[in-house]
Amino acid sequence: MRVDNGSEFISRDLDLWAYVKKVTLDFSRPGKPTDNGFIEAFNSKLRSECLNANWFMTLADAREKLEDWRKHYNEDRPHSAIGYNVPIALHNPGGAASPPS
């Protein structure tokens, strides 16, 4: 799994989980966010628009709020990188939304 060196990715718990699940963690070079600019930009949006904006009371609550944000991010929120269109319009030109969860 490719990850950056953020605090959420250098914990003992994640390291133990990866070991138990036989997942190899591939860390980007420290101080080189340009190694994977797309995911750095996405992580920034996820953190500022969802994780920092919500208080998660339960796992179910977190799943619901993250799913709401994902739908907003892909179906309602214009993205400058694609001409201020919404991503779903690129994949579903007819405007069909994501299937209900």
N, C-alpha and C positions, 0 to 999 in steps of 0.2 A: 504494500500500500504506500503510495507516494504521499508524504506529508511535509509540512514545513516545520520550523523549529519553534512554533508557538507553544505557550505554556500548556495548552490542552493536549499537545502531542508528545510531550516529553515526560509525562507522569509515569510513575512506577506501575500504576494500575493498567495503563494502556500497554506498557511493555509486557506485563504479566499476561494480559489478555492475548496479545499477539503471540507470545510464546506458546500458550496453551492451545490456541487455534492454529498454530503453525503458519502465522502470517508474518511475512517479512516487511518490516518498516523501512522505507527508503526515504531518508531525510534529504531535503534540498540543502544546498550549501548555505551555511549561515551568512546572513547579510546579502543574499542574492535572490530577492523576490522575483527578479526577472527570469529566473530559471523556469518559472511556471506562472507567468503573468495573468493568464485567464483565471486560474483558481484563486490567485491572490485577490483579484478584483471581486470575484464571487464571494469569497470568504468575508471580505470587507463589507459587502452589501448584506450578507446573511447576519453578520454580527450587529451591524448598526440598525438594520431595519427589523430584525426579528429577535435575536438573542438578547440584545440590550434593551429592547422595547417591551419585553414580556417577563412576567414572573411565572414560572412553571411550578404548579402545585403538586402535580402527579405526573407519572409517565403518560397516562392517557391525555392529560391536559397538554403536555408538551407535544405529543403527536398531533393533536387537533390544531394547535396554534402553528406548528411547523407546516402542516398540510395547507392551512389557510394561507400562510405566507407564500408557499410554493406555488399555489394556484394564482395568487396575486402577481407574483414575480413573472410567471410564464404567460398569463392570460390577460392581465389588465395593465401592467406597468410598462410604459414605453422604454425602450433601450436605445441609447444614442448610437451604439455600435451597429445597429441594424436599421438606421434611418428613422429612429423614434417610432418604430413599430413594436408590436408585442411578439415574443418568440413563437407563440403558437400559430400565428399567422403565416410563418414560414413553413410550418409542417402541415398545417390544415388550412389551405387557402380559402376554404368555404366558411371558415370561422367556427368550426366545431370546437367545443371546449373539451377539457379532459374528462374522461369517464368519471362518474361519481365514485367516491371512495367508500 
